[in-house]
């Protein structure tokens, strides 16, 4: 199926819709609906609404109980642009071509759309804000924004690339990276902060692609698969203010304990010298760190603290760790906290798996069977490693945390 791209071109009409303003925008042969609102000071909500409702369920990423302000923005309308204002925050909407500009407290342009990212032959480097129809998804929506020459971009969750994401193309979709060789990661967050004084939070649980100056130096693009787009633009003169705005939307995390900010050490699956990790070797590692006066607050054990074929049932492997209670007490005396690896996958050969299967605690396929998948890591002890290239993961069920009984 061919893909038809629709860029937002010019405003045809607009009207109030509750505390928001809805625009009918010409978009390469169709009329698209765009909704703008100012739910709080320095926060703008930008929605590109789907032409047709999608049967795909999407999950809201806003904190439970978050409610936007009810003030409807004032509208200052002239032949060139429409200015919306509420809570001391302004959004300029240019009529033709469609662009929005958001200014900071000093009146400086902090965020602006950039529909004219073209080369000398007028060929686009980046598609303008809009949406596509066809392909694997019924639609895919995007916002394209301008980048300044000295601008730096940060965020999007755990990544193993450089901290400044300028020039990178990042797919925000949780995936097992099997190491740190590329930008794939376990903990993606659809939130980015700019050194220019704005943040972008995509309120969508779907797969998104952030091209942050990777297609051209002049523009960045946020694409989300699936119909529609719900983007929060957070403006402040400094990054702390932007982060505060993001936390207001998604929830403020409690401050972790002081020790968690210290140095964490891990023998991973094996000691450096190739000896398997067990109670004796872990305590020896703790003694060596203290003897060499290497600062360390936390020791971390990978999954082999549990029994083979029983990941993840929280039972110690008493053969390798015969006295975990005494070991933990000794580590505490030496000033260490102990972190134990765990995951939400249960090996098909464990007693806990049988219990979960009987009670419906695992994610299921459409036919009602358990969705078993190769996710349960195999033992990392040297004697049990397989030849390179053979499967290193066992089958397991994935705990369905949307089921309160399963979570409990």
C-alpha positions in Angstrom: 0.0 0.0 0.0 1.4 3.4 -1.0 1.8 6.1 1.7 0.2 9.5 1.1 1.8 12.4 3.1 -0.3 15.3 4.2 1.5 18.4 5.4 -0.4 21.1 7.4 -0.6 24.0 4.9 -3.0 26.8 5.8 -5.9 27.6 8.2 -9.4 27.4 6.7 -11.4 28.1 9.9 -11.3 27.8 13.6 -13.7 27.6 16.6 -13.6 27.2 20.4 -14.1 23.7 21.7 -14.3 23.8 25.5 -11.1 25.2 26.8 -9.3 24.5 23.5 -9.4 26.0 20.0 -9.9 23.7 17.1 -8.6 24.5 13.6 -9.6 23.2 10.3 -6.3 23.1 8.3 -5.8 22.3 4.6 -3.4 19.4 4.4 -2.6 18.4 0.8 -6.0 17.6 -0.4 -7.8 16.9 2.9 -9.0 19.0 5.8 -7.2 18.1 9.1 -8.3 19.0 12.6 -5.7 20.5 14.9 -6.5 21.4 18.5 -4.4 23.8 20.6 -4.9 24.5 24.3 -3.0 26.1 27.2 -3.8 23.9 30.2 -1.4 25.6 32.6 1.2 28.4 32.7 4.0 27.7 30.2 2.4 24.5 28.9 0.8 24.1 25.5 -1.1 21.1 24.3 -0.9 20.4 20.6 -3.1 17.7 19.1 -3.4 16.5 15.5 -6.7 14.6 15.5 -7.2 11.5 13.4 -9.5 11.6 10.4 -11.0 8.3 11.5 -11.0 6.8 15.0 -8.6 3.9 15.4 -9.5 0.6 17.1 -6.0 0.5 18.6 -5.9 1.1 22.3 -3.5 3.8 23.5 -2.5 4.4 27.1 -2.5 7.8 28.7 0.9 8.7 30.2 -0.4 11.6 32.3 -0.4 11.1 36.1 -3.8 9.9 37.4 -5.9 12.8 38.5 -4.2 15.4 36.4 -6.7 18.0 35.3 -6.0 20.9 33.0 -7.1 24.4 33.8 -10.5 25.3 32.5 -9.7 28.8 31.3 -10.4 29.2 27.6 -7.6 31.1 25.8 -8.2 34.6 24.5 -8.0 35.0 20.8 -6.4 37.9 18.9 -7.1 37.4 15.2 -5.7 39.2 12.2 -5.0 38.5 8.6 -1.6 36.9 9.2 -1.8 35.1 12.5 -3.9 34.1 15.5 -2.6 34.6 19.0 -3.9 32.5 21.8 -3.2 33.4 25.4 -4.0 31.9 28.8 -2.2 31.8 32.2 0.3 34.4 30.8 1.4 32.0 28.0 1.0 32.9 24.3 0.9 30.8 21.2 1.2 32.4 17.8 -0.5 30.5 15.0 0.5 31.6 11.5 -2.2 31.2 8.9 -0.2 30.4 5.8 1.9 28.4 6.0 0.6 26.7 9.2 3.2 27.2 11.9 3.0 27.7 15.6 5.5 29.8 17.6 5.8 29.7 21.4 7.8 32.4 23.2 9.4 32.3 26.6 9.0 34.8 29.5 11.4 37.2 27.8 9.5 37.2 24.5 12.1 35.1 22.7 11.1 32.4 20.3 11.7 29.2 22.3 9.8 26.7 20.1 8.8 27.1 16.5 7.6 24.8 13.8 9.7 24.7 10.6 7.8 23.6 7.5 10.3 25.0 5.0 13.3 22.6 5.6 14.1 22.2 1.9 17.2 22.2 -0.3 18.1 24.5 -3.2 15.8 22.5 -5.5 12.9 22.9 -3.0 13.1 19.2 -2.1 12.2 18.6 1.5 14.9 17.4 4.0 12.1 16.9 6.6 8.3 16.6 6.0 6.3 19.4 7.5 4.0 18.8 10.5 1.1 16.6 9.5 0.4 13.0 9.0 0.7 10.1 6.6 -2.0 7.6 5.4 -1.3 4.1 4.3 1.6 1.7 4.9 1.6 -0.6 8.0 -0.4 1.9 10.1 -3.6 3.7 9.1 -1.9 6.9 9.8 1.3 8.2 11.4 1.5 11.8 12.7 4.4 14.2 13.2 5.5 17.6 14.3 8.5 19.3 12.7 10.3 22.0 14.6 13.3 24.3 14.0 16.7 23.8 15.5 19.2 26.6 16.2 22.9 26.1 15.3 24.1 26.0 19.0 21.1 24.0 20.4 21.6 20.9 22.4 18.9 18.2 23.1 18.7 15.8 26.0 16.5 13.1 27.3 14.3 10.3 25.8 15.2 7.9 28.6 18.0 5.4 29.0 20.4 5.5 26.0 23.9 4.4 25.4 24.7 7.1 22.9 26.2 10.6 23.7 24.2 12.6 26.2 23.6 15.4 23.7 21.1 13.8 21.3 21.5 16.5 18.6 22.1 14.8 15.2 20.7 11.4 16.4 17.7 9.4 15.2 16.1 7.7 18.2 13.3 5.1 18.2 11.4 5.3 21.4 10.3 1.8 21.9 11.4 -0.5 24.7 13.6 -3.3 23.3 16.3 -5.6 24.7 19.6 -4.2 23.4 21.6 -7.3 24.4 24.4 -4.9 25.5 25.2 -1.3 24.8 26.3 -1.1 21.1 23.5 1.1 19.8 20.6 3.4 20.8 18.2 0.5 21.7 17.3 0.5 25.3 15.0 -1.0 28.0 13.8 2.3 29.4 12.6 4.8 26.8 10.7 8.0 27.8 9.0 10.1 25.2 10.3 13.4 26.7 13.0 15.7 25.4 14.6 18.9 26.8 16.3 21.6 24.7 19.0 24.0 25.8 16.9 26.7 24.2 14.3 26.6 26.9 11.6 24.1 25.8 10.6 20.5 26.4 8.5 18.1 24.3 6.5 15.4 26.0 4.7 13.0 23.7 1.6 11.7 25.5 1.5 8.4 23.6 2.4 4.8 24.5 3.0 3.9 20.8 6.3 3.6 18.9 7.8 7.0 18.1 10.8 8.2 16.1 12.7 11.3 17.1 14.9 12.7 14.3 16.8 15.4 16.1 18.8 17.1 13.3 19.7 13.7 11.7 17.9 14.5 8.4 19.1 18.1 8.4 20.8 20.5 10.7 17.9 22.9 10.6 15.0 20.8 11.9 13.9 18.0 14.2 10.8 15.8 13.8 8.7 13.8 16.2 6.8 10.9 14.5 4.3 8.7 16.2 2.9 5.5 14.7 -0.9 5.3 14.8 -3.6 7.9 14.3 -3.3 11.3 15.8 -0.7 13.1 18.0 -0.8 14.5 21.5 2.2 16.7 22.2 2.9 18.9 25.2 5.2 21.8 24.7 6.7 23.1 28.0 8.4 26.5 28.0 10.8 27.9 30.6 13.9 30.0 30.6 15.9 27.1 32.2 15.9 23.3 32.1 14.9 23.0 35.7 11.6 24.8 35.0 11.0 22.6 32.0 11.6 19.5 34.1 9.2 20.8 36.8 6.5 21.2 34.1 7.0 17.7 32.9 6.8 16.3 36.4 3.6 18.3 37.0 2.1 16.4 34.0 3.4 12.9 34.8 3.9 12.9 38.5 6.7 13.9 40.9 9.0 11.0 41.9 10.0 10.7 45.6 13.6 11.4 46.3 15.6 8.1 46.4 17.8 7.3 49.5 21.1 9.0 49.6 23.1 5.8 49.2 21.4 5.1 45.8 23.4 8.0 44.3 26.7 6.4 45.2 28.9 4.0 43.3 27.4 0.6 42.3 29.7 -2.3 41.7 28.8 -5.6 40.0 30.7 -8.8 39.3 28.0 -9.5 36.6 27.9 -13.2 35.8 31.6 -13.9 36.4 34.5 -12.5 38.4 37.2 -10.9 36.3 39.4 -13.9 36.8 36.7 -16.2 35.5 35.6 -17.7 38.8 31.8 -18.2 39.2 30.1 -15.7 41.5 29.0 -17.2 44.8 28.8 -16.1 48.4 32.5 -16.5 49.1 33.6 -14.5 46.0 31.1 -11.7 46.6 32.3 -11.2 50.2 35.9 -11.3 48.9 35.0 -8.6 46.4 33.6 -6.5 49.2 36.8 -6.9 51.2 39.0 -6.0 48.2 37.0 -2.8 47.5 37.4 -1.7 51.1 41.1 -2.7 51.2 41.9 -0.7 48.1 39.7 2.2 49.4 37.6 2.2 46.3 34.4 4.1 47.0 31.4 1.8 46.7 27.9 1.9 48.2 26.0 -0.9 46.5 26.9 -4.4 45.3 24.7 -5.8 42.6 24.0 -9.5 41.8 22.7 -10.6 38.4 20.1 -13.3 38.2 22.3 -16.2 39.3 21.4 -15.5 42.9 18.4 -17.6 42.1 18.2 -21.3 41.1 18.6 -22.4 37.6 15.3 -22.8 35.7 13.5 -20.9 38.5 13.9 -17.3 37.3 12.2 -15.2 38.7 10.8 -16.8 41.8 12.8 -14.9 44.4 14.3 -18.0 46.0 18.0 -18.0 46.7 20.2 -20.7 45.2 21.4 -22.2 48.5 24.1 -24.2 46.8 26.0 -21.1 45.7 24.7 -18.8 48.5 24.3 -21.1 51.6 23.7 -18.3 54.1 22.3 -15.2 52.3 21.0 -13.8 55.6 24.5 -13.9 57.2 26.1 -12.6 53.9 23.7 -9.6 53.8 24.5 -8.9 57.5 28.2 -9.0 56.8 27.9 -6.7 53.8 25.9 -4.2 55.9 28.7 -4.2 58.5 31.1 -3.3 55.7 28.8 -0.4 54.6 27.3 -2.1 51.5 23.7 -2.3 50.3 22.8 -5.3 48.2 20.8 -5.1 44.9 19.3 -8.2 43.5 18.4 -8.6 39.8 14.8 -9.5 39.0 12.5 -9.3 36.0 8.8 -9.8 35.2 9.3 -13.0 33.3 8.7 -16.5 34.8 10.5 -19.6 33.5 8.1 -22.2 32.1 9.8 -24.9 34.2 9.2 -23.2 37.6 6.5 -23.8 40.2 5.6 -20.1 40.0 4.9 -20.4 36.3 2.4 -23.2 36.9 0.7 -21.1 39.5 0.5 -18.1 37.2 -0.8 -20.1 34.3 -3.5 -21.6 36.4 -4.7 -18.3 37.8 -4.4 -16.3 34.6 -1.5 -14.0 35.8 0.4 -13.9 32.4 -0.1 -11.9 29.2 -2.1 -14.1 26.8 -2.4 -14.5 23.0 -5.6 -13.7 21.2 -6.6 -17.4 21.5 -6.3 -17.3 25.3 -3.0 -19.3 25.6 -0.1 -17.9 27.6 2.2 -15.7 25.5 5.5 -17.6 26.2 8.5 -15.9 24.8 12.3 -16.2 24.9 13.1 -13.7 27.5 14.3 -15.6 30.6 18.0 -15.3 30.7 20.0 -18.5 31.1 22.7 -19.1 33.7 25.9 -17.2 33.3 28.2 -19.6 35.1 31.1 -20.6 32.9 30.4 -24.3 33.0 26.9 -23.8 31.6 27.7 -21.4 28.7 26.7 -22.7 25.3 28.5 -22.2 22.1 28.4 -18.7 20.7 25.3 -18.3 18.5 23.1 -20.8 20.3 20.0 -19.6 22.1 20.8 -18.1 25.5 17.2 -17.4 26.6 14.6 -19.7 27.9 10.8 -19.5 27.4 8.8 -17.7 30.1 5.5 -16.0 30.8 5.2 -12.2 31.2 3.4 -11.1 34.3 0.3 -9.1 33.5 0.6 -6.2 35.9 -2.8 -4.8 34.7 -4.3 -7.7 36.7 -4.3 -6.6 40.4 -4.0 -10.2 41.7 -1.0 -10.8 39.4 0.7 -7.7 40.6 0.1 -8.6 44.2 
